[in-house]
Amino acid sequence: MDLNLDVNTLRVVVTLLSLVAFIGIVCWAWSRKNAAAFAEAAQLPLLEDDRSPR
């Protein structure tokens, strides 16, 4: 088997790995088990802080 790895082959491999990683992150972010944690984190900027300047 002739394994001819040139720059274009490397680019294709890196692109496909990046696409798989992106899809994995999107699935993780939209999973139902993380919804509660993300909803709580989304409210953090809206909570009043006693240390905030007036």
Contacts in CASP RR format, 6 or more apart in sequence:
PFRMAT RR
TARGET T0000
AUTHOR 0000-0000-0000
METHOD contacts of the structure
MODEL  1
MDLNLDVNTLRVVVTLLSLVAFIGIVCWAWSRKNAAAFAEAAQLPLLEDD
RSPR
28 34 0 8 1.000
29 38 0 8 1.000
END
